[in-house]
């Protein structure tokens, strides 16, 4: 910069002095040559100075770049640390991927489990429904079979009752026939026989016909007038009421299956096979 100022001053002085010494131009050629040489030298020095400044600047820039590079190198992590970081990042990414895959698998399994549960629930519901229908069908069948059994039982009972009624009617008819036959077999003509005149003998032997109080075989039983053909219970012609010696009371003898028994003050001739009254004498005892 100083060289430029100096050069500018010399040029200004030359310009001012040029009109003043026109006559000395030819003689002072040497002075002008010296001045031009000095100017050239000055310019050369300025150029060298500029080059030096440029080299210094470039040097400074290089030092700065080297320092920055050194700082960056100092600040930069070592290769192992970078490798570890890279491996850590890679592992993190792998873990993330695994977690995503695990989540997807769990979601898939959950879906599968849900679908299986739904299928199982449907199957269970279907099985329960079929089981209920089977049980209902069985119950209905049982009810029908039970109703049929009841109806069959009723029919059987009706048939049995009809059979029993027929048998009873047949037996009743047979008993009537046998009773009539027994009545025909047992002759009541003995009353015409003077040997069995119990009235006259009773009038002469009143104490013989006084047998005491009669006690019926059933509690609260009262006297009923019984006729021929009437049926009585077996207790009425038991040994307690049997007349073992009919001749003592002037009654005709009775052979099996007939038997004389006391019934209150009456004497009954009973067919012991059927409990049927064959003959009756009212008021024979006192």
Backbone as CSV, one residue per row, in Angstrom:
resi,resn,N_x,N_y,N_z,CA_x,CA_y,CA_z,C_x,C_y,C_z
1,UNK,0.833,-1.195,0.000,0.000,0.000,0.000,0.880,1.262,0.000
2,UNK,1.973,1.186,0.779,2.903,2.338,0.799,3.521,2.537,-0.562
3,UNK,3.806,1.503,-1.275,4.419,1.619,-2.616,3.475,2.295,-3.578
4,UNK,2.186,1.941,-3.446,1.193,2.589,-4.337,1.113,4.076,-4.055
5,UNK,1.151,4.431,-2.773,1.102,5.866,-2.433,2.322,6.612,-2.978
6,UNK,3.462,5.965,-2.815,4.697,6.610,-3.304,4.680,6.779,-4.805
7,UNK,4.213,5.751,-5.480,4.131,5.811,-6.945,3.167,6.890,-7.389
8,UNK,2.088,7.007,-6.662,1.094,8.044,-7.018,1.699,9.443,-6.840
9,UNK,2.515,9.624,-5.782,3.110,10.932,-5.523,4.113,11.303,-6.617
10,UNK,4.916,10.349,-7.035,5.898,10.607,-8.096,5.195,10.937,-9.400
11,UNK,4.157,10.273,-9.718,3.443,10.576,-10.960,2.825,11.961,-10.911
12,UNK,2.360,12.344,-9.768,1.769,13.683,-9.637,2.849,14.741,-9.790
13,UNK,3.995,14.483,-9.214,5.079,15.452,-9.327,5.570,15.547,-10.747
14,UNK,5.615,14.443,-11.427,6.041,14.435,-12.812,5.061,15.187,-13.677
15,UNK,3.867,15.062,-13.377,2.825,15.748,-14.155,2.936,17.248,-13.962
16,UNK,3.184,17.630,-12.709,3.304,19.065,-12.433,4.566,19.633,-13.084
17,UNK,5.658,18.963,-13.047,6.926,19.446,-13.543,7.045,19.355,-15.063
18,UNK,6.251,18.572,-15.675,6.340,18.368,-17.134,6.165,19.678,-17.898
19,UNK,5.144,20.524,-17.669,5.051,21.782,-18.425,6.122,22.788,-18.058
20,UNK,6.671,22.618,-16.839,7.641,23.617,-16.421,8.973,23.407,-17.083
21,UNK,9.308,22.270,-17.481,10.624,22.028,-18.060,10.494,21.439,-19.432
22,UNK,9.766,22.069,-20.338,9.661,21.489,-21.668,10.985,21.535,-22.412
23,UNK,11.742,22.482,-22.021,12.958,22.628,-22.771,13.983,21.649,-22.369
24,UNK,13.775,21.151,-21.129,14.757,20.200,-20.612,14.370,18.752,-20.838
25,UNK,13.385,18.539,-21.696,12.895,17.156,-21.873,13.927,16.300,-22.567
26,UNK,14.497,16.866,-23.553,15.416,16.031,-24.304,16.656,15.714,-23.527
27,UNK,17.060,16.704,-22.668,18.295,16.490,-21.950,18.125,15.628,-20.758
28,UNK,16.923,15.603,-20.243,16.715,14.835,-18.989,16.109,13.485,-19.269
29,UNK,16.459,12.883,-20.328,15.930,11.529,-20.623,16.442,10.521,-19.625
30,UNK,17.634,10.804,-19.157,18.187,9.879,-18.168,17.387,9.875,-16.891
31,UNK,16.898,11.084,-16.520,16.112,11.172,-15.257,14.837,10.391,-15.383
32,UNK,14.209,10.538,-16.537,12.933,9.807,-16.724,13.149,8.309,-16.734
33,UNK,14.294,7.917,-17.328,14.548,6.456,-17.335,14.760,5.942,-15.934
34,UNK,15.462,6.760,-15.145,15.663,6.335,-13.755,14.331,6.241,-13.019
35,UNK,13.516,7.238,-13.300,12.203,7.240,-12.595,11.396,6.015,-12.973
36,UNK,11.420,5.666,-14.282,10.645,4.491,-14.733,11.207,3.226,-14.125
37,UNK,12.560,3.217,-13.973,13.151,2.041,-13.363,12.720,1.911,-11.913
38,UNK,12.728,3.034,-11.255,12.311,2.990,-9.843,10.846,2.552,-9.724
39,UNK,10.064,3.070,-10.668,8.626,2.668,-10.612,8.494,1.176,-10.814
40,UNK,9.275,0.657,-11.797,9.196,-0.784,-12.055,9.642,-1.576,-10.848
41,UNK,10.740,-1.073,-10.211,11.200,-1.767,-9.001,10.152,-1.717,-7.902
42,UNK,9.567,-0.550,-7.789,8.537,-0.409,-6.736,7.382,-1.365,-6.992
43,UNK,6.968,-1.419,-8.250,5.882,-2.344,-8.597,6.272,-3.804,-8.318
44,UNK,7.584,-4.098,-8.635,8.030,-5.476,-8.398,7.987,-5.782,-6.919
45,UNK,8.462,-4.778,-6.124,8.431,-5.018,-4.670,6.992,-5.198,-4.177
46,UNK,6.129,-4.357,-4.730,4.714,-4.500,-4.301,4.161,-5.874,-4.646
47,UNK,4.572,-6.325,-5.852,4.089,-7.660,-6.253,4.619,-8.729,-5.314
48,UNK,5.934,-8.572,-4.982,6.522,-9.545,-4.057,5.825,-9.487,-2.692
49,UNK,5.534,-8.276,-2.283,4.849,-8.147,-0.991,3.462,-8.793,-1.031
50,UNK,2.805,-8.508,-2.168,1.473,-9.148,-2.305,1.587,-10.660,-2.308
51,UNK,2.662,-11.159,-3.015,2.852,-12.618,-3.020,3.133,-13.118,-1.612
52,UNK,3.932,-12.363,-0.876,4.223,-12.785,0.512,2.968,-12.791,1.345
53,UNK,2.154,-11.728,1.134,0.891,-11.713,1.887,0.013,-12.908,1.522
54,UNK,0.019,-13.189,0.234,-0.790,-14.325,-0.203,-0.269,-15.627,0.400
55,UNK,1.070,-15.795,0.399,1.637,-17.025,0.970,1.355,-17.117,2.455
56,UNK,1.469,-15.912,3.126,1.148,-15.932,4.553,-0.315,-16.311,4.773
57,UNK,-1.162,-15.738,3.943,-2.584,-16.049,4.080,-2.841,-17.536,3.823
58,UNK,-2.178,-18.032,2.742,-2.363,-19.452,2.452,-1.816,-20.320,3.577
59,UNK,-0.655,-19.849,4.145,-0.070,-20.600,5.268,-1.013,-20.600,6.464
60,UNK,-1.554,-19.380,6.735,-2.491,-19.290,7.847,-3.721,-20.172,7.615
61,UNK,-4.180,-20.118,6.376,-5.345,-20.959,6.059,-5.016,-22.439,6.249
62,UNK,-3.810,-22.837,5.779,-3.424,-24.244,5.951,-3.324,-24.610,7.406
63,UNK,-2.718,-23.678,8.196,-2.625,-23.973,9.626,-4.009,-24.078,10.251
64,UNK,-4.879,-23.135,9.823,-6.237,-23.209,10.370,-6.916,-24.527,10.002
65,UNK,-6.784,-24.911,8.725,-7.419,-26.168,8.294,-6.810,-27.361,9.020
66,UNK,-5.447,-27.280,9.224,-4.825,-28.384,9.949,-5.325,-28.427,11.398
67,UNK,-5.443,-27.241,12.014,-5.924,-27.201,13.396,-7.358,-27.704,13.506
68,UNK,-8.147,-27.263,12.541,-9.538,-27.770,12.567,-9.569,-29.271,12.365
69,UNK,-8.703,-29.727,11.436,-8.667,-31.174,11.200,-8.220,-31.902,12.455
70,UNK,-7.182,-31.291,13.130,-6.720,-31.921,14.367,-7.821,-31.943,15.414
71,UNK,-8.539,-30.789,15.536,-9.632,-30.738,16.500,-10.711,-31.764,16.172
72,UNK,-11.057,-31.809,14.871,-12.059,-32.792,14.474,-11.585,-34.213,14.737
73,UNK,-10.262,-34.413,14.443,-9.708,-35.747,14.705,-9.717,-36.060,16.185
74,UNK,-9.370,-34.976,16.993,-9.381,-35.191,18.441,-10.799,-35.440,18.951
75,UNK,-11.748,-34.647,18.361,-13.139,-34.808,18.787,-13.767,-36.083,18.224
76,UNK,-13.310,-36.521,17.089,-13.905,-37.712,16.463,-13.636,-38.949,17.320
77,UNK,-14.622,-39.832,17.506,-14.439,-41.045,18.314,-13.544,-42.030,17.592
78,UNK,-12.921,-42.911,18.302,-12.057,-43.909,17.676,-12.865,-44.907,16.858
79,UNK,-12.171,-45.705,16.101,-12.840,-46.656,15.196,-13.591,-47.732,15.980
80,UNK,-13.030,-48.193,17.088,-13.707,-49.229,17.875,-15.018,-48.720,18.447
81,UNK,-14.957,-47.418,18.920,-16.189,-46.841,19.465,-17.253,-46.748,18.380
82,UNK,-16.802,-46.333,17.170,-17.771,-46.239,16.084,-18.325,-47.615,15.715
83,UNK,-17.434,-48.603,15.720,-17.902,-49.941,15.439,-18.896,-50.420,16.484
84,UNK,-18.571,-50.127,17.748,-19.503,-50.517,18.809,-20.848,-49.831,18.650
85,UNK,-20.736,-48.501,18.305,-21.998,-47.792,18.103,-22.802,-48.384,16.942
86,UNK,-22.062,-48.677,15.884,-22.735,-49.275,14.744,-23.369,-50.617,15.119
87,UNK,-22.596,-51.436,15.857,-23.147,-52.732,16.287,-24.343,-52.540,17.218
88,UNK,-24.209,-51.509,18.109,-25.346,-51.240,19.001,-26.569,-50.827,18.206
89,UNK,-26.351,-49.948,17.237,-27.470,-49.527,16.401,-28.066,-50.712,15.641
90,UNK,-27.180,-51.560,15.111,-27.636,-52.724,14.379,-28.450,-53.659,15.294
91,UNK,-27.932,-53.860,16.512,-28.652,-54.698,17.472,-29.990,-54.073,17.860
92,UNK,-29.980,-52.737,18.015,-31.241,-52.066,18.330,-32.251,-52.267,17.218
93,UNK,-31.754,-52.107,15.978,-32.664,-52.309,14.860,-33.164,-53.759,14.816
94,UNK,-32.258,-54.724,15.082,-32.664,-56.123,15.101,-33.675,-56.400,16.216
95,UNK,-33.396,-55.807,17.407,-34.340,-55.976,18.513,-35.704,-55.405,18.163
96,UNK,-35.651,-54.229,17.519,-36.918,-53.605,17.122,-37.673,-54.497,16.149
97,UNK,-36.917,-55.053,15.184,-37.545,-55.951,14.220,-38.105,-57.203,14.906
98,UNK,-37.299,-57.736,15.848,-37.776,-58.917,16.573,-39.041,-58.623,17.370
99,UNK,-39.014,-57.452,18.022,-40.200,-57.080,18.787,-41.415,-56.942,17.877
100,UNK,-41.193,-56.325,16.721,-42.307,-56.190,15.786,-42.799,-57.567,15.325
101,UNK,-41.804,-58.443,15.009,-42.189,-59.779,14.600,-42.914,-60.519,15.724
102,UNK,-42.379,-60.362,16.959,-43.044,-60.986,18.110,-44.452,-60.448,18.306
103,UNK,-44.609,-59.112,18.147,-45.940,-58.531,18.274,-46.870,-59.074,17.195
104,UNK,-46.311,-59.171,15.975,-47.135,-59.715,14.899,-47.510,-61.160,15.165
105,UNK,-46.510,-61.958,15.650,-46.817,-63.350,15.963,-47.839,-63.467,17.079
106,UNK,-47.647,-62.640,18.130,-48.610,-62.680,19.243,-49.996,-62.273,18.771
107,UNK,-50.027,-61.240,17.889,-51.324,-60.826,17.358,-51.942,-61.951,16.534
108,UNK,-51.079,-62.611,15.732,-51.572,-63.733,14.930,-52.060,-64.871,15.827
109,UNK,-51.241,-65.176,16.861,-51.656,-66.229,17.790,-52.943,-65.858,18.509
110,UNK,-53.034,-64.570,18.868,-54.265,-64.121,19.530,-55.465,-64.284,18.614
111,UNK,-55.244,-63.931,17.353,-56.330,-64.106,16.390,-56.690,-65.576,16.235
112,UNK,-55.631,-66.407,16.119,-55.874,-67.845,15.982,-56.581,-68.389,17.212
113,UNK,-56.093,-67.942,18.393,-56.726,-68.400,19.639,-58.177,-67.936,19.710
114,UNK,-58.398,-66.681,19.316,-59.763,-66.163,19.323,-60.646,-66.940,18.361
115,UNK,-60.087,-67.210,17.172,-60.858,-67.992,16.207,-61.122,-69.403,16.719
116,UNK,-60.056,-70.002,17.323,-60.251,-71.340,17.894,-61.290,-71.322,19.001
117,UNK,-61.199,-70.280,19.846,-62.174,-70.162,20.931,-63.591,-70.024,20.372
118,UNK,-63.688,-69.191,19.329,-65.010,-69.029,18.728,-65.498,-70.327,18.114
119,UNK,-64.569,-71.019,17.413,-64.963,-72.299,16.850,-65.348,-73.281,17.955
120,UNK,-64.494,-73.320,19.011,-64.802,-74.216,20.132,-66.123,-73.857,20.794
121,UNK,-66.347,-72.537,20.955,-67.601,-72.103,21.563,-68.784,-72.501,20.694
122,UNK,-68.611,-72.318,19.384,-69.673,-72.731,18.479,-69.900,-74.229,18.537
123,UNK,-68.765,-74.957,18.530,-68.898,-76.413,18.621,-69.575,-76.824,19.925
124,UNK,-69.153,-76.161,21.043,-69.771,-76.485,22.336,-71.256,-76.164,22.320
125,UNK,-71.564,-74.990,21.737,-72.979,-74.633,21.665,-73.754,-75.631,20.821
126,UNK,-73.126,-76.018,19.696,-73.790,-77.014,18.854,-73.969,-78.338,19.571
127,UNK,-72.909,-78.752,20.269,-73.016,-80.008,21.023,-74.059,-79.915,22.123
128,UNK,-74.054,-78.765,22.846,-75.055,-78.583,23.902,-76.468,-78.603,23.312
129,UNK,-76.614,-77.916,22.175,-77.933,-77.884,21.546,-78.368,-79.272,21.115
130,UNK,-77.430,-80.017,20.497,-77.764,-81.375,20.091,-78.046,-82.262,21.300
131,UNK,-77.235,-82.075,22.366,-77.460,-82.857,23.581,-78.826,-82.538,24.187
132,UNK,-79.167,-81.224,24.198,-80.481,-80.842,24.729,-81.602,-81.447,23.892
133,UNK,-81.417,-81.414,22.570,-82.437,-81.996,21.719,-82.555,-83.500,21.938
134,UNK,-81.396,-84.147,22.103,-81.443,-85.576,22.381,-82.155,-85.866,23.696
135,UNK,-81.797,-85.055,24.716,-82.458,-85.258,26.010,-83.957,-84.988,25.911
136,UNK,-84.306,-83.915,25.164,-85.732,-83.630,24.981,-86.420,-84.779,24.252
137,UNK,-85.731,-85.279,23.225,-86.312,-86.403,22.483,-86.467,-87.619,23.386
138,UNK,-85.385,-87.874,24.196,-85.477,-89.001,25.125,-86.594,-88.796,26.133
139,UNK,-86.683,-87.546,26.647,-87.734,-87.263,27.623,-89.109,-87.441,27.001
140,UNK,-89.246,-86.910,25.759,-90.526,-87.069,25.067,-90.835,-88.535,24.829
141,UNK,-89.780,-89.280,24.425,-89.981,-90.708,24.199,-90.355,-91.417,25.496
142,UNK,-89.640,-91.016,26.569,-89.970,-91.615,27.863,-91.390,-91.275,28.279
143,UNK,-91.748,-89.985,28.074,-93.114,-89.590,28.433,-94.123,-90.376,27.617
144,UNK,-93.829,-90.480,26.308,-94.749,-91.247,25.470,-94.789,-92.700,25.889
145,UNK,-93.586,-93.256,26.133,-93.549,-94.645,26.566,-94.229,-94.810,27.919
146,UNK,-94.007,-93.798,28.804,-94.678,-93.859,30.097,-96.186,-93.774,29.948
147,UNK,-96.618,-92.832,29.076,-98.062,-92.721,28.836,-98.598,-93.999,28.219
148,UNK,-97.833,-94.548,27.281,-98.256,-95.803,26.674,-98.299,-96.923,27.703
149,UNK,-97.266,-96.900,28.593,-97.252,-97.915,29.642,-98.460,-97.767,30.565
150,UNK,-98.761,-96.486,30.896,-99.930,-96.238,31.750,-101.201,-96.701,31.058
151,UNK,-101.276,-96.376,29.761,-102.467,-96.802,29.022,-102.550,-98.329,28.950
152,UNK,-101.373,-98.946,28.696,-101.373,-100.402,28.677,-101.756,-100.973,30.031
153,UNK,-101.229,-100.324,31.101,-101.567,-100.785,32.444,-103.073,-100.646,32.699
154,UNK,-103.609,-99.502,32.259,-105.049,-99.305,32.442,-105.849,-100.339,31.661
155,UNK,-105.396,-100.544,30.423,-106.094,-101.547,29.619,-106.006,-102.933,30.262
156,UNK,-104.788,-103.244,30.749,-104.621,-104.532,31.400,-105.493,-104.641,32.648
157,UNK,-105.521,-103.497,33.407,-106.347,-103.503,34.607,-107.829,-103.670,34.263
158,UNK,-108.232,-102.962,33.193,-109.621,-103.106,32.779,-109.922,-104.534,32.343
159,UNK,-108.973,-105.059,31.568,-109.164,-106.449,31.132,-109.190,-107.395,32.324
160,UNK,-108.224,-107.145,33.261,-108.196,-108.000,34.454,-109.462,-107.837,35.279
161,UNK,-109.929,-106.572,35.389,-111.164,-106.355,36.149,-112.338,-107.058,35.476
162,UNK,-112.349,-106.964,34.156,-113.429,-107.654,33.443,-113.349,-109.162,33.655
163,UNK,-112.099,-109.647,33.585,-111.932,-111.078,33.827,-112.341,-111.445,35.243
164,UNK,-111.901,-110.573,36.198,-112.279,-110.853,37.590,-113.786,-110.791,37.762
165,UNK,-114.387,-109.784,37.091,-115.845,-109.679,37.203,-116.517,-110.918,36.614
166,UNK,-115.987,-111.338,35.463,-116.555,-112.545,34.869,-116.346,-113.744,35.774
167,UNK,-115.117,-113.819,36.334,-114.847,-114.931,37.237,-115.750,-114.859,38.472
168,UNK,-115.896,-113.602,38.983,-116.754,-113.441,40.162,-118.183,-113.829,39.843
169,UNK,-118.620,-113.377,38.653,-119.979,-113.745,38.255,-120.105,-115.249,38.103
170,UNK,-119.051,-115.814,37.459,-119.094,-117.269,37.296,-119.074,-117.965,38.645
171,UNK,-118.198,-117.446,39.535,-118.140,-118.065,40.866,-119.457,-117.873,41.613
172,UNK,-120.011,-116.654,41.471,-121.268,-116.398,42.156,-122.359,-117.324,41.639
173,UNK,-122.360,-117.443,40.323,-123.344,-118.361,39.762,-123.082,-119.789,40.236
174,UNK,-121.763,-120.141,40.267,-121.440,-121.493,40.721,-121.814,-121.672,42.184
175,UNK,-121.556,-120.615,42.982,-121.916,-120.718,44.397,-123.421,-120.842,44.565
176,UNK,-124.111,-120.039,43.781,-125.569,-120.142,43.873,-126.025,-121.546,43.495
177,UNK,-125.404,-122.038,42.441,-125.775,-123.387,42.015,-125.410,-124.408,43.081
178,UNK,-124.154,-124.243,43.622,-123.741,-125.167,44.678,-124.584,-124.998,45.925
179,UNK,-124.939,-123.721,46.214,-125.778,-123.493,47.383,-127.129,-124.159,47.212
180,UNK,-127.643,-123.986,46.009,-128.923,-124.635,45.754,-128.767,-126.151,45.836
181,UNK,-127.624,-126.628,45.293,-127.368,-128.062,45.347,-127.195,-128.515,46.788
182,UNK,-126.419,-127.657,47.585,-126.236,-127.999,48.997,-127.566,-127.963,49.733
183,UNK,-128.318,-126.927,49.365,-129.627,-126.842,50.004,-130.487,-128.048,49.641
184,UNK,-130.295,-128.447,48.369,-131.047,-129.640,47.986,-130.492,-130.880,48.683
185,UNK,-129.110,-130.879,48.841,-128.527,-132.027,49.521,-128.929,-132.056,50.997
186,UNK,-128.916,-130.841,51.623,-129.333,-130.764,53.017,-130.858,-130.659,53.052
187,UNK,-131.437,-131.610,53.671,-132.899,-131.660,53.731,-133.375,-131.051,55.041
188,UNK,-134.286,-130.103,54.877,-134.863,-129.484,56.069,-136.126,-130.230,56.548
189,UNK,-136.277,-131.405,56.072,-137.404,-132.219,56.534,-137.188,-132.773,57.938
190,UNK,-136.004,-132.551,58.508,-135.729,-133.045,59.858,-136.708,-132.461,60.876
191,UNK,-137.320,-131.322,60.554,-138.281,-130.713,61.479,-139.524,-131.587,61.666
192,UNK,-139.782,-132.451,60.701,-140.937,-133.343,60.813,-140.628,-134.581,61.676
193,UNK,-139.369,-134.733,61.927,-138.956,-135.876,62.738,-139.141,-135.506,64.207
194,UNK,-139.935,-136.346,64.960,-140.225,-136.041,66.358,-138.997,-136.151,67.231
195,UNK,-137.980,-136.800,66.762,-136.761,-136.894,67.552,-136.080,-135.532,67.698
196,UNK,-136.307,-134.662,66.757,-135.636,-133.346,66.774,-136.616,-132.227,67.121
197,UNK,-137.605,-132.574,68.026,-138.554,-131.562,68.464,-137.897,-130.748,69.579
198,UNK,-137.094,-129.776,69.204,-136.306,-128.991,70.176,-137.200,-128.094,71.012
199,UNK,-138.378,-127.725,70.499,-139.244,-126.832,71.255,-139.757,-127.526,72.530
200,UNK,-140.282,-128.711,72.366,-140.812,-129.446,73.515,-139.675,-129.766,74.492
201,UNK,-138.525,-130.164,73.981,-137.409,-130.491,74.848,-136.877,-129.230,75.538
202,UNK,-136.942,-128.147,74.906,-136.469,-126.904,75.526,-137.387,-126.451,76.642
203,UNK,-138.693,-126.678,76.443,-139.615,-126.284,77.493,-139.377,-127.095,78.773
204,UNK,-138.936,-128.337,78.624,-138.678,-129.173,79.787,-137.246,-129.005,80.307
205,UNK,-136.362,-128.525,79.498,-134.952,-128.360,79.900,-134.479,-126.942,79.513
206,UNK,-135.010,-126.013,80.197,-134.738,-124.615,79.868,-133.292,-124.235,80.184
207,UNK,-132.757,-124.807,81.226,-131.386,-124.440,81.602,-130.354,-124.906,80.572
208,UNK,-130.736,-125.984,79.862,-129.784,-126.475,78.850,-129.576,-125.451,77.736
209,UNK,-130.584,-124.709,77.443,-130.504,-123.719,76.343,-130.070,-122.333,76.828
210,UNK,-129.756,-122.224,78.120,-129.280,-120.946,78.635,-127.729,-120.964,78.582
211,UNK,-127.196,-120.383,77.528,-125.736,-120.444,77.288,-124.983,-119.188,77.730
212,UNK,-125.650,-118.200,78.187,-124.965,-116.977,78.603,-124.865,-115.933,77.473
213,UNK,-124.096,-114.925,77.780,-123.991,-113.803,76.824,-123.135,-114.187,75.620
214,UNK,-123.537,-113.676,74.455,-122.810,-113.944,73.209,-121.874,-112.764,72.907
215,UNK,-120.633,-113.076,72.627,-119.634,-112.053,72.258,-119.242,-112.243,70.787
216,UNK,-119.542,-111.237,70.012,-119.258,-111.307,68.563,-117.750,-111.311,68.316
217,UNK,-117.309,-111.931,67.234,-115.850,-111.967,66.948,-115.274,-110.612,66.507
218,UNK,-116.117,-109.685,66.111,-115.668,-108.360,65.671,-116.187,-107.303,66.639
219,UNK,-115.369,-106.311,66.911,-115.750,-105.244,67.818,-116.826,-104.377,67.161
220,UNK,-117.725,-103.921,67.999,-118.833,-103.046,67.578,-119.760,-103.733,66.571
221,UNK,-119.747,-105.045,66.568,-120.666,-105.757,65.679,-122.014,-105.914,66.388
222,UNK,-123.079,-105.704,65.639,-124.426,-105.818,66.195,-125.184,-106.951,65.502
223,UNK,-126.230,-107.399,66.175,-126.994,-108.539,65.668,-127.721,-108.171,64.381
224,UNK,-127.663,-109.108,63.434,-128.387,-108.998,62.175,-129.091,-110.326,61.919
225,UNK,-130.245,-110.206,61.479,-131.011,-111.434,61.192,-130.504,-112.000,59.869
226,UNK,-129.947,-113.211,59.916,-129.360,-113.850,58.749,-130.342,-114.852,58.169
227,UNK,-130.368,-114.885,56.843,-131.248,-115.805,56.134,-130.424,-116.874,55.433
228,UNK,-131.082,-117.847,54.906,-130.424,-118.920,54.174,-129.796,-118.336,52.899
229,UNK,-128.585,-118.750,52.661,-127.849,-118.261,51.494,-126.911,-117.096,51.791
230,UNK,-126.997,-116.589,53.018,-126.122,-115.474,53.387,-124.726,-116.001,53.726
231,UNK,-123.691,-115.216,53.373,-122.305,-115.620,53.654,-121.796,-114.861,54.862
232,UNK,-121.029,-115.566,55.701,-120.469,-114.968,56.906,-118.974,-115.245,56.924
233,UNK,-118.246,-114.496,57.808,-116.822,-114.688,57.946,-116.468,-115.963,58.673
234,UNK,-115.217,-116.386,58.488,-114.788,-117.651,59.089,-114.763,-117.578,60.604
235,UNK,-114.629,-116.373,61.169,-114.597,-116.267,62.625,-115.944,-116.603,63.256
236,UNK,-117.023,-116.459,62.507,-118.345,-116.752,63.054,-118.569,-118.253,63.203
237,UNK,-117.863,-119.050,62.457,-118.034,-120.492,62.630,-116.724,-121.132,63.090
238,UNK,-115.982,-120.407,63.949,-114.800,-120.959,64.560,-115.138,-121.920,65.690
239,UNK,-114.089,-122.484,66.285,-114.296,-123.483,67.342,-114.986,-122.882,68.550
240,UNK,-114.852,-121.560,68.746,-115.474,-120.905,69.898,-116.994,-120.921,69.797
241,UNK,-117.510,-120.911,68.560,-118.952,-120.827,68.375,-119.546,-122.137,67.847
242,UNK,-118.729,-123.167,67.719,-119.213,-124.437,67.172,-120.051,-125.192,68.233
243,UNK,-121.143,-125.787,67.769,-121.967,-126.648,68.627,-121.475,-128.069,68.397
244,UNK,-120.695,-128.541,69.352,-120.063,-129.848,69.180,-121.066,-131.017,69.312
245,UNK,-122.077,-130.820,70.133,-123.058,-131.922,70.336,-124.444,-131.398,69.975
246,UNK,-124.830,-131.490,68.708,-126.167,-131.005,68.319,-127.310,-131.764,69.012
247,UNK,-127.099,-133.055,69.279,-128.173,-133.834,69.908,-128.501,-133.308,71.290
248,UNK,-127.586,-132.655,71.989,-127.862,-132.081,73.298,-128.982,-131.061,73.207
249,UNK,-129.113,-130.402,72.072,-130.149,-129.398,71.872,-131.220,-129.914,70.909
250,UNK,-131.191,-131.235,70.669,-132.142,-131.904,69.816,-132.111,-131.323,68.397
251,UNK,-130.893,-131.196,67.888,-130.673,-130.753,66.512,-130.140,-131.922,65.717
252,UNK,-130.438,-132.003,64.429,-129.969,-133.143,63.640,-128.448,-133.089,63.469
253,UNK,-127.795,-134.204,63.293,-126.325,-134.212,63.131,-125.931,-133.579,61.793
254,UNK,-124.752,-132.976,61.816,-124.219,-132.299,60.597,-122.869,-132.907,60.267
255,UNK,-122.715,-133.296,59.027,-121.465,-133.882,58.557,-120.757,-132.889,57.608
256,UNK,-119.478,-133.183,57.447,-118.674,-132.283,56.600,-119.308,-132.170,55.215
257,UNK,-119.402,-130.947,54.727,-118.743,-129.703,55.178,-119.645,-128.823,56.027
258,UNK,-120.702,-129.381,56.636,-121.652,-128.570,57.382,-121.273,-128.585,58.855
259,UNK,-121.706,-127.505,59.555,-121.394,-127.376,60.968,-122.444,-126.473,61.604
260,UNK,-122.912,-126.936,62.808,-123.820,-126.107,63.591,-123.001,-125.133,64.438
261,UNK,-123.416,-123.860,64.388,-122.733,-122.824,65.171,-123.771,-121.947,65.835
262,UNK,-123.346,-121.324,66.938,-124.214,-120.396,67.647,-123.986,-118.996,67.104
263,UNK,-125.086,-118.309,66.852,-125.026,-116.907,66.405,-126.046,-116.150,67.246
264,UNK,-125.553,-115.518,68.341,-126.407,-114.887,69.333,-127.373,-115.958,69.858
265,UNK,-128.694,-115.791,69.724,-129.655,-116.781,70.204,-130.103,-117.715,69.095
266,UNK,-129.460,-117.618,67.920,-129.840,-118.453,66.785,-128.821,-119.571,66.604
267,UNK,-129.281,-120.597,65.914,-128.411,-121.710,65.541,-128.334,-121.734,64.017
268,UNK,-127.077,-121.697,63.488,-126.857,-121.645,62.046,-126.168,-122.908,61.597
269,UNK,-126.640,-123.424,60.470,-125.951,-124.525,59.818,-125.156,-123.900,58.665
270,UNK,-123.821,-123.992,58.763,-122.933,-123.277,57.840,-122.140,-124.270,57.021
271,UNK,-122.016,-123.937,55.715,-121.105,-124.689,54.832,-119.714,-124.105,55.046
272,UNK,-118.856,-124.850,55.727,-117.541,-124.318,56.101,-116.623,-124.080,54.908
273,UNK,-116.932,-124.613,53.758,-116.090,-124.375,52.592,-116.242,-122.949,52.063
274,UNK,-117.441,-122.445,52.156,-117.712,-121.127,51.582,-118.294,-120.140,52.587
275,UNK,-118.565,-120.584,53.808,-119.146,-119.699,54.801,-120.590,-119.341,54.509
276,UNK,-121.288,-120.191,53.805,-122.672,-119.903,53.418,-123.631,-120.573,54.414
277,UNK,-124.659,-119.825,54.755,-125.679,-120.321,55.676,-126.635,-121.243,54.908
278,UNK,-126.766,-122.456,55.415,-127.615,-123.452,54.750,-128.966,-123.612,55.462
279,UNK,-128.949,-123.487,56.782,-130.200,-123.631,57.548,-130.108,-122.734,58.769
280,UNK,-131.279,-122.270,59.283,-131.316,-121.336,60.398,-132.453,-121.735,61.333
281,UNK,-132.149,-121.632,62.674,-133.174,-121.786,63.699,-133.095,-120.536,64.551
282,UNK,-134.138,-119.721,64.514,-134.149,-118.453,65.221,-134.620,-118.658,66.667
283,UNK,-133.937,-117.973,67.597,-134.358,-117.963,68.990,-134.337,-119.285,69.704
284,UNK,-133.405,-120.159,69.353,-133.354,-121.461,69.978,-132.726,-121.367,71.379
285,UNK,-131.862,-120.383,71.612,-131.218,-120.235,72.904,-131.812,-119.056,73.648
286,UNK,-131.601,-119.100,74.970,-132.117,-118.033,75.826,-131.024,-116.988,76.021
